[in-house]
Amino acid sequence: MKTIDILIKNANELITLQGENTPRKKKEMNNLQIIKNGCIAIKDGKIVDIGKNLKYDAINIIDASGKTVLPGFIDPHTHLVFAGSREFELDWKLNGLSYMDIKKKGGGISYTVNHTRKATFDELYNQSKFRLDAMFQHGTTTCEAKSGYGLDTETEMRILDVQNKLNSNHAVDIISTFLGAHAVPENQKVTDYVDLVIDEMLPLAKNKAVFCDVFCEKGFFSYDQSKQILNAGKKHGLIPKVHADELNDMDGGVLAAQVDAISAEHLLKINQKGIKAMAEKNVIGVMLPGTPFCLMMKEYAPARNMIDQGVPLALATDLNPNCYVENMQFMIQLACFNMSMTPAEAITAATFNAACAINKQEEIGSLEKGKQADIQILNIKNHSMIPYHFGMNHVETVIKNGKIFS
């Protein structure tokens, strides 16, 4: 009998998400491909078999009776590396101040930029590792991480270097995004800063990041400026992403389709033209329900409408000093309660479609032979318990690259 490293057996629900390695849309998002009383075999960091009643000699046998087994969560939109928490803004929010009001009072991105610039490499590394540890404990095994709290060449590159060192040292895999165009530095013209991003930052970022992102928003970067930056990033081999239509309708969905972005993110104010364009181009809509939640907004992205029109959706935390959360389970809960997504749709969005949003679906996001053994075991009887029993961490065991972490 073949010897393997790990055999997980008797899972009440083994959520495989098996299927084509293309983004799941419409009804496909509800198809979790569940195996009842399922088993999964792991050797040398890979999944070697999956099904029922598997027979192997295993060095480690995990009895998952009464539990739910699914792929590790993939968080495709985070601002992992920063210094300068902003808990003081909560009182301002409670008094009715908007995102832009807080920015004018000296809070917001600029506050964090000032603190991040002053932080050493080691300070940024240690603070970010603490956040990454929390993400891992809540079932996230891969995340995207953006720069953007430097807004000068030196600090932007330092943030990317911190992310890459964390990727080398930490169990969680990190995929880096260059977001030099997160905001315009104080006392600098936007046109001058766009030139700096394109002429100085992008040539350095191309060897440190996979994606290029931009905050297309009133008071930040216009449609045309965003397009200019994203196209410049493409010339350096960086795949476009867009912070789009968060606070205002900026035609961000249209922009994402026009530049062949892999994803458009936020999308609270997306228009129907943008939804149609994203659906036609298979641009993934990354939903960030934690952001309107922490901004105390009544409006969330129109997830139900987007799914029905054929936009593949992913879920992410938007971890940052304004939306300080590492827990993808909470994002699933918010997606169900505030965005009319079903539990199955939300899980697909937090796993397989999230992998598609960072171009990693060939390796992770589903439980299939040959894929990386990134797996979590939840101490719940079925997947609907994730949103139903909210406010706690259901993760009992995480397996990353075939190594067991409990």
C-alpha positions in Angstrom: 0.0 0.0 0.0 1.3 3.4 -1.0 2.6 5.6 1.9 1.6 9.2 2.0 2.2 12.1 4.4 -1.4 13.0 5.4 -4.7 11.3 5.1 -7.8 13.4 6.0 -10.8 11.1 6.3 -14.5 11.1 7.2 -15.1 14.8 6.5 -18.8 15.5 6.9 -18.4 17.9 4.0 -15.3 17.9 1.8 -15.7 21.0 -0.3 -13.6 20.5 -3.4 -14.7 23.2 -5.9 -13.5 20.8 -8.6 -14.0 22.0 -12.2 -12.4 24.0 -14.9 -9.7 26.4 -14.0 -11.7 29.4 -15.1 -13.6 32.0 -13.0 -16.9 30.6 -11.8 -19.9 32.7 -12.8 -23.7 32.8 -12.2 -25.0 29.3 -11.1 -21.5 27.9 -11.1 -20.7 29.9 -8.0 -23.2 27.8 -6.1 -21.6 24.5 -7.1 -19.1 23.6 -4.4 -18.7 20.0 -5.6 -19.1 18.6 -2.0 -18.1 15.0 -1.2 -19.9 13.7 1.9 -17.8 11.6 4.2 -14.9 12.6 2.0 -11.2 11.8 2.1 -8.1 13.6 0.8 -4.6 12.2 0.5 -1.5 14.4 0.6 2.2 13.7 -0.3 5.1 16.1 -0.8 2.9 19.1 -0.4 0.5 18.1 -3.1 -3.0 16.5 -3.2 -2.5 13.0 -4.7 -6.0 11.6 -4.3 -9.5 12.7 -3.3 -12.8 10.8 -2.9 -14.4 8.4 -0.5 -13.0 5.4 1.5 -9.4 6.1 0.4 -6.9 3.4 1.5 -3.4 4.5 2.2 -0.6 4.1 4.8 -0.3 7.6 6.2 2.3 9.2 8.5 -0.5 11.5 9.8 -4.2 10.5 9.8 -6.7 13.2 10.6 -10.3 12.2 11.4 -12.5 15.0 10.3 -15.8 13.3 11.4 -18.5 16.0 11.9 -16.3 18.7 10.4 -16.0 20.7 7.1 -12.8 20.6 5.0 -12.2 23.1 2.3 -9.4 25.0 0.5 -7.5 27.6 2.4 -9.0 31.0 2.0 -7.3 33.3 -0.5 -7.5 37.0 0.3 -7.0 38.9 -3.0 -7.0 42.5 -1.7 -5.0 43.6 1.3 -2.9 46.5 2.4 -0.8 44.3 4.7 2.2 46.5 5.3 1.7 49.8 7.1 2.5 51.7 10.2 0.1 54.0 12.0 -3.3 52.6 13.2 -6.2 55.0 13.0 -8.6 54.0 15.9 -9.1 57.7 16.6 -11.1 57.9 13.4 -13.9 55.8 14.9 -15.2 58.7 16.9 -15.3 60.9 13.8 -17.2 58.2 11.9 -19.7 57.9 14.8 -20.2 61.7 14.5 -21.1 61.3 10.8 -17.8 62.3 9.1 -17.4 60.8 5.7 -14.2 59.3 4.2 -13.4 62.6 2.5 -14.2 64.6 5.7 -11.7 62.4 7.6 -9.1 62.9 4.9 -9.5 66.7 5.3 -9.1 66.5 9.1 -5.7 64.9 8.7 -6.8 61.2 8.9 -7.0 58.7 6.2 -4.3 57.6 3.9 -2.0 60.6 4.5 -1.9 59.9 8.3 -0.7 56.3 7.6 1.7 57.4 5.0 3.4 59.8 7.4 3.9 57.0 10.0 4.9 54.4 7.4 7.6 56.6 6.0 9.1 56.9 9.4 9.0 53.2 10.2 12.1 51.1 9.6 12.2 47.9 7.5 12.2 45.7 10.7 9.3 47.7 12.3 7.2 47.2 9.2 8.2 43.6 8.9 7.3 42.8 12.6 4.0 44.6 12.5 3.0 43.0 9.3 4.0 39.5 10.4 1.7 39.9 13.4 -1.2 40.6 11.0 -0.2 37.8 8.7 -0.2 35.4 11.7 -3.8 36.4 12.5 -4.8 35.8 8.9 -3.3 32.3 8.9 -5.0 31.4 12.2 -8.3 32.3 10.5 -7.7 30.1 7.5 -6.1 32.3 5.0 -3.2 30.5 3.2 -2.5 33.0 0.4 -3.0 36.7 0.1 -2.4 39.6 -2.2 -0.6 42.6 -0.6 -0.4 46.1 -2.0 2.1 48.9 -1.4 0.6 52.4 -1.3 1.4 53.8 2.1 4.7 55.3 1.0 3.9 57.6 -1.9 7.6 58.2 -2.5 9.9 55.9 -4.3 12.0 54.8 -1.3 9.1 53.9 0.9 7.1 52.2 -1.8 10.0 50.0 -2.6 10.6 49.3 1.1 7.0 48.1 1.5 7.4 45.7 -1.5 10.7 44.4 -0.1 9.0 43.7 3.3 6.2 41.8 1.5 8.7 39.8 -0.5 10.7 38.9 2.7 7.5 37.9 4.4 6.6 35.7 1.4 10.0 34.0 1.8 9.7 33.5 5.6 6.0 33.0 6.4 3.7 30.1 5.8 1.2 32.4 4.0 2.1 33.0 0.4 2.1 36.7 -0.6 1.5 38.0 -4.1 2.6 41.6 -4.3 0.8 44.5 -6.0 2.4 47.9 -6.7 -0.1 50.7 -5.7 2.1 53.8 -5.8 -1.0 55.6 -7.1 -2.9 55.1 -3.9 -3.2 58.9 -3.2 -1.4 62.1 -4.1 1.3 63.2 -1.6 0.7 66.4 0.3 1.9 69.6 -1.5 2.4 67.8 -4.8 0.6 68.3 -8.1 -1.2 65.2 -9.3 0.3 65.5 -12.7 3.8 65.6 -11.3 3.1 62.6 -9.1 1.7 60.6 -12.0 5.0 61.3 -13.8 7.0 60.1 -10.8 5.0 56.9 -10.6 5.4 56.1 -14.3 9.0 57.3 -14.8 10.7 56.3 -11.5 8.6 53.9 -9.5 7.3 51.5 -12.1 10.8 50.6 -13.5 11.8 49.6 -9.9 8.5 47.9 -9.0 8.5 45.6 -12.0 10.9 43.1 -10.3 9.2 43.3 -6.9 5.5 43.0 -7.8 3.1 41.0 -10.1 0.3 43.5 -10.4 -0.2 47.3 -10.8 -3.2 49.0 -9.1 -4.5 52.5 -9.0 -7.1 54.3 -6.9 -9.5 55.7 -9.5 -11.6 58.1 -7.5 -12.5 61.8 -7.2 -9.8 63.6 -5.2 -7.3 60.9 -6.1 -6.7 59.8 -9.8 -9.0 60.4 -12.7 -10.1 57.9 -15.3 -7.5 59.1 -17.8 -4.7 59.3 -15.2 -5.6 55.8 -14.0 -5.6 54.4 -17.5 -2.2 56.1 -18.2 -0.6 54.5 -15.1 -2.1 51.0 -15.7 -1.0 51.0 -19.3 2.5 52.1 -18.2 2.5 49.2 -15.8 1.6 46.8 -18.5 4.7 47.9 -20.5 6.7 46.7 -17.5 4.9 43.4 -17.3 2.6 44.3 -14.4 -1.0 43.0 -14.7 -3.6 45.7 -14.1 -5.9 45.9 -11.1 -8.2 48.8 -10.3 -9.6 50.3 -7.1 -12.9 51.2 -8.9 -16.2 53.0 -8.2 -15.8 52.9 -4.4 -17.1 56.4 -3.4 -18.3 57.7 -6.8 -19.2 56.3 -10.2 -16.0 56.8 -12.1 -16.7 54.3 -14.9 -14.2 52.1 -13.1 -15.8 48.9 -14.4 -15.4 50.1 -18.0 -11.8 51.2 -17.3 -11.0 47.7 -15.9 -12.4 46.0 -19.0 -10.6 48.5 -21.3 -7.2 47.9 -19.9 -7.7 44.1 -19.6 -7.5 44.2 -15.8 -7.6 40.9 -14.0 -9.9 42.5 -11.4 -11.8 45.6 -10.4 -12.2 46.1 -6.6 -14.7 47.8 -4.3 -17.4 48.6 -6.9 -20.1 50.1 -4.6 -21.0 52.7 -7.3 -20.5 50.7 -10.4 -22.9 51.4 -13.3 -24.6 49.0 -15.5 -22.3 49.7 -18.4 -19.4 48.8 -16.2 -21.1 45.5 -15.1 -21.7 44.5 -18.7 -18.1 45.4 -19.7 -16.7 43.3 -16.8 -18.9 40.4 -17.6 -17.9 40.4 -21.3 -14.2 40.6 -20.5 -14.3 38.1 -17.5 -12.9 40.8 -15.2 -13.3 39.6 -11.6 -15.2 41.8 -9.3 -13.4 41.8 -5.9 -16.0 42.5 -3.2 -14.8 44.2 0.0 -17.8 44.2 2.4 -15.6 45.1 5.4 -15.0 48.6 4.0 -18.7 49.9 3.9 -19.2 48.1 7.2 -16.4 50.0 9.0 -17.3 53.2 7.2 -20.9 52.7 8.5 -22.3 53.0 5.0 -25.7 51.6 4.2 -24.7 50.8 0.6 -22.7 47.8 -0.4 -21.5 46.7 -3.8 -24.4 45.2 -5.9 -23.1 41.6 -5.7 -26.4 40.0 -6.5 -26.9 42.1 -9.7 -23.3 41.4 -10.8 -23.6 37.7 -10.3 -26.8 37.5 -12.2 -25.3 39.4 -15.1 -22.3 37.1 -15.3 -19.5 38.9 -13.4 -17.3 36.4 -11.5 -17.0 37.6 -7.9 -14.2 37.2 -5.3 -14.2 38.2 -1.7 -11.4 40.0 0.2 -10.8 41.7 3.6 -9.3 45.0 2.4 -7.1 44.8 5.5 -5.8 48.3 6.1 -5.8 50.9 8.9 -9.3 52.0 7.9 -10.7 48.4 7.7 -8.6 46.6 10.2 -9.7 42.9 9.8 -7.8 39.7 9.0 -10.7 37.3 9.0 -12.1 36.0 5.8 -14.9 34.2 7.6 -16.2 37.6 8.6 -16.2 38.6 4.9 -18.3 35.6 4.1 -20.7 36.5 6.8 -21.0 40.1 5.6 -21.4 38.9 2.0 -24.4 36.8 3.0 -26.1 39.3 5.4 -25.4 42.5 3.5 -24.8 41.6 -0.1 -27.4 38.8 -0.7 -24.8 36.2 -1.6 -25.5 32.6 -0.7 -23.1 30.8 1.6 -21.9 28.7 -1.4 -21.4 31.8 -3.6 -19.4 33.5 -0.8 -17.2 30.4 -0.3 -16.5 30.2 -4.0 -15.6 33.9 -3.9 -13.3 33.4 -0.9 -11.4 30.4 -2.5 -11.5 29.6 -6.2 -12.5 32.9 -7.6 -10.1 34.6 -5.2 -7.4 32.5 -6.7 -8.4 33.6 -10.2 -8.2 37.3 -9.0 -4.4 36.8 -8.4 -3.9 34.4 -11.3 -3.2 31.4 -9.1 -6.1 29.1 -10.0 -3.9 26.5 -11.6 -2.2 25.9 -8.2 -4.7 26.7 -5.4 -8.3 27.6 -4.7 -9.8 24.1 -5.1 -9.0 20.6 -3.8 -7.9 18.5 -6.8 -5.2 16.1 -7.7 -1.9 17.8 -8.4 -2.8 21.1 -6.7 -1.0 22.5 -3.7 -2.2 21.1 -0.4 -3.5 24.3 1.1 -6.4 23.1 3.2 -8.4 24.1 6.3 -10.5 22.0 8.7 -13.4 23.8 10.3 -15.0 22.5 13.5 -18.5 22.9 12.0 -20.8 20.3 10.4 -21.4 22.1 7.1 -20.5 25.1 5.1 -23.7 27.1 5.9 -22.5 27.2 9.5 -19.8 29.7 8.5 -22.2 32.6 8.1 -24.9 31.1 10.4 -22.6 30.9 13.5 -20.8 34.2 13.2 -18.4 36.2 15.4 -15.9 33.4 16.1 -13.1 31.5 14.4 -14.2 28.1 13.2 -10.7 27.0 12.0 -9.3 24.0 13.9 -6.4 23.0 11.6 -4.7 24.6 8.7 -2.5 22.5 6.2 -0.2 24.6 4.1 2.0 23.1 1.4 1.3 19.7 3.1 2.4 20.8 6.6 0.0 20.7 9.5 -0.6 23.8 11.7 -3.1 23.5 14.5 
